[in-house]
């Protein structure tokens, strides 16, 4: 498996990502199996303030069980990103196939919208999570 130098995905990055998600999956499975509620969120562990992603694992589990509304209330941003990920991946690969001069690149407005969405999600999580 080789990647071009401009692809943005390197072997160490890919291995690290797979190991991270495998570890989170194993941790979540053990939590569910043992009936515990430990968190892997360092911000919540240290400050008792949930991060913007808190509730995301529970949202994914709720979605996997077919509970869309519950997933949305646990972490709206995670739920919407998970549901729209096939569209995002399609758009990403379609953009990569274009000529470099015709590719879409995110500008300042895009990043401001992303920051606003993460901030709004964080406020929602802080207000609504137990």
Beta strands, then each sheet from edge to edge (+ up, - down):
end
